[in-house]
Amino acid sequence: MQVVNFITFVVQFLFMEVPTQQMSLGKKIQIYNAFTKFRLASLVVLSALSGYLFAGGNNGLHIFYLLLGGTLVTAASNGSNQIWERDLDKLMKRTERRPIPMGTMSVKEAYTLVVVSLLAGTYLLFLINIYSALLGLAAFILYVFVYTPMKRISPWAVFVGAFPGAIPPMLGAIAATNDFGLLPGVLFFVQFMWQFPHFWAIAWVLYDDYKAGGFSLLPSSKGQSSASAFQILVYSFAMIPFSLLPWILGWTGIPTLIIATIASTVFFLYAYKLYISCETKDARKLMFASFVYLPVIQFLYVFDRNAEAIKQLF
């Protein structure tokens, strides 16, 4: 009952009427969706869910806490990023229409939404176990207070950002096992390595926009160059053996060996094409391929590891 009352309070807060400006419920939902990047937050918690299921978790209530809690903590991180960069967002085309630059959300309301989302999300993760809550908080702190300000200082921000970005599958696994072990570490490492070609492809596609905001995130100081493309290529190649770690450790079977090898090779070929051409159109293809690649690999692990249990259901 306490959990239900708590969630009811959060929902009522999130959709309460804005005192400074009359607007419809639908408009308010759109503003909060843009501020928290809800779609991106949902994709992030899918990684946490894959980690939970891969580690053998099967508690329906814990899955609910994990999905909602993870979404709220991620939303708080995304919102904090927009508060921090509200003046820079006005300089970039892709961000100039965000709620704060547009004036549809006040900074005070933004801070309040972030705090409530963070507290609510952390509380829900705590209901699973203390480690899940601590990992959620760690991801928030690293993303907001280390990665975000570092983005304008050094391309090493991508390396720093890869740590909070790789926490979700590890958090999911620890939500199931209540233990820091090899399995959560492997899931963390696979997603950690994936983030380099993924984010550098995004940085390549949005290079001019990032430059307008004062961000330099490609690995080479020359920007969109063969040097940057080469590093993207190296990390993409590394994903071939790293994606096979669950199979190497005996946690999955032949499906992982075959499908992960094919998917990782295709991913590498997209990176190779970018290295040859150094054209934005090929970086965009790699970017979209990275969005598909990660959930395919992660849920391949889940289905392969639990193949017998799935067969019994049918």
N, C-alpha and C positions, 0 to 999 in steps of 0.2 A: 504493500500500500504506500509506503514511503517513497519508493521508486516512482510509482504512478503519479503521486502528488508532485514530486520533483520535476518529472518530465512535463507535466501539465503546466507548472510554473514557467518552465523554460519556453514552451510553445507559446504561452500567453504573452511572455515578454517579447519574443521575437516578432510577433505579429500585432503588437499593441500599436495604437494610433500615434503617429509622430506629432508631438505637441506644436511644433513650429510650422507645420505645413500639412494641409488636408490632402489626402490622397487615397485612392482606392486600395483595397487589399491586394488586388492583382499587381498594381504598380509597386506596392511595397515589397511584394515577393520578388519582383524583377530586380529591384534595387539591392535587396539582400543577397539575391543569387549572384549578381555581378560583383558585389563587395566581397563575398566569401568564396567566389569561384566554385560554386557548389558542384558543378559537373566535374571539375578537376578533383575536388575533395572526394567525390564518389569513386573516381578511378583509383585514388590512393588507397581507400579502404578495401578495394577489391584485392590489392596486394596483401593487406592484413588478413583478409578472409582466406586467401589461398594458403598463407602460412599457418593459420589456425587449423584448416582442414588437413593440410599435409602432415601436421604434427599429431593428427589423430583426434582433434577436438570434435565433440559431437553434442555439446550442450546448447540447446536452442536459445535459452535465455542469455547465455554468454555471447552467442553470435549477435544477438540483438544489441547487447551492451557494446560489443566490439565495433559493430557497424555504425551505430549512432554516436558513440563516444569518439571513435576515430574520425568520423565526419566533422563533429563539432570542434575537435582540437585542430584538425587540418583547416577548417574554416577560420578559426581564430588566427592561425598562422598566416593564411592568405590575406585576411583583413588587416593584420598588423603590418604586413608588407605594403599595403595600400596607404595606410596611415603614414608610415615611414617615408614613402616615396611620393606623397601627394603632390608636392611641388614639381617633381621630376615627371610625373605622369602627364602634366600639362604640355610637356615638350615632345611627347611621342604620340604618333597617330594611333597606335594600337591601344593606348591607355588614356587618351585625352577625354574619353567619354565615360570614364569610371565615375562612380557616385560622388566622391569627394570633389574632384575637379569640376564636375558638372553642377555641384551645389545641391544635389538631391539628397545628400546625407551630410549632416554636420560632423565635425571632428569629435565632438563630445559624444554623439550617438554612436559613432564608429568605435570609440574606446569602450563604451558601455557594452556594445554587442560583442566585442572581442573578449572582454573580461568574463561576461556571462557564458559565452560559448566555451571558453577555456575551462572555466570552473565546472560547468556541466559535463563537458566531455571527459575531463580528468576524473570526476566523480564516478561516471559510468565505467570507465576503465578500472578504477579502484575496486568497483564491485566484482570485477573478475579476479584480480589479484594486484598486489602492491607494485609488482614489477611492471605490469602493463601501464599503470598510471605514471610511474617514474619515466618509462621510455617515452610515453606521450609528451610529458613535460620536457624531457631532454630534447626531443625533436623540435618542439616549439621554440625553446631557448636558442638552440643552435641555428635554426632557420631565421629567426627574427633578429637576434642580437649579435650574431656572428656573420652568417652568410649575407644577409640583406645589406648591412653597411659596407661589407667587404667588396660587394659587386662593383663599386665605383673606384676601388683602390687597386685591385689586382685580379688577373685571370685565375689566380689560385682560389678565388671564391667558388669556382665550380668544384674543386676538390673538397673544400669545406662543406659546400652544400650537398655533396654526395652522401655525407654521413647521415643527416636527418632524412634525406630522401630514401635511404636504404633501410631505415628503421621499420617501416610498416610490416613487411613479411616476418621480420624477427619478432616484432611485438605480437603479431598474430600467433606465431609458434609458441612464444612464452605464455601467451594467454591460455594456451591449451596445456602446456607442460608445467607452468609455474617454475621454470628452471632455465638458467642460462647454460646452454650446452652446445655441442657441435652442430646439431641440426639447425637451430636458429641462426648460428653463425654462418653456416653455408648459405642459407637463404638471404641473409644480409649481404654477403659477399657477392653473390650473383647479381643482385639488384644494384649494388654499389658500382660494379664494373660497367653495367649497362648504361648508367647515367651519363658517362662521359660522351660516347657517341650520340646519345639521345639529346643531351643538352647542347652540345657543340653544333649539332645539326640545326637546332632551333636558333642558336646564336648566329649561325651563318645566314639563315633565312631572314632573320630580323636584324641583320647587322647595322643597316643604316638607321633604323629606329633606335636600337640600343645606343648607337653612337651619338644620336641627338640628345639622349638622356644622360650621356657621360659614362656609359657602360662599355667596357672592353672585355669580352668574355671568351673570345676564341683563344686557343692555346698559344698561338703565335702572335707576336706584336705586329706582324704584317697583315693581320686580319684575314680576309678571305683569300688565302694563299695555299700553295701546295704544301707548305710547312704545317699549316693547321689541318689540311686534309690528310696529311700523312699520319698525324697523331690520332685523328678520328679512325683511320684505317687500322692502326695498331690495336686500339682498344676494341674495335669491331672484330678483328681476328681473334683477340683474346677471349671473346665471348664463346667461341666454338668449344674449346676445352672446358672453360668455366661452367658453361651450361650443362655439361655432362657430369658435374661433380656428384649429384644425387645418384646417378647410375654407377659411377666409379665406386662410391661408398656402399653400393648394394641396396640402396633404399628404393630404387625404381628398376624397371626391367627394360626389355628390348624396345618397347615403344618410345621410351625416352631417348635411347641411343639413336634410333632412326630419325624420329621427328625433330628432336633438338638439334641433331647434326644438320639436317636439311634446312631448318629454319635459321640456324646461326650462319650457315654458309650463304644462304640467300641474303641475309642481313649484311654479311661481309661484302658480298658482291655489289650491293647498293653503295657501300662505303668506297669500294674500289672504283666504281664509276665516278663518284665525286672526286676521288683523288686524280683520276685521269682528266676530267673535264674542268674541275674547280668552278662549276656553274651552280648558281642558286637553284635552278630547277632540279638538279640532282640532289642537292642538300635537302630540298623539300621532300623528295621521294624517300630519302633516308629518314627524315623526321617522321613521316607518316608510318614508315615501316617499323620504326622503334615503338610507336604507340600500339601497333598490332603485336609485335614480337613478345613484349614482356608478359601480357596476360596469357598468351598462347603457351609460353614456356611454363609459367607458374601453374596454370591449371592442368597442363600436361603432367606435371609432377604429381598433382593431387589425384588425377584420375588413374594414372599408372600405379601409384602407390596403393590406391584403394580399389584396384580393379576387381578383386574377388568380392569385396563387399558390395560393389555396384552391380555385379552380375547377379548376386543373390536377390537384389531388389526387383529384378526382372525375371 
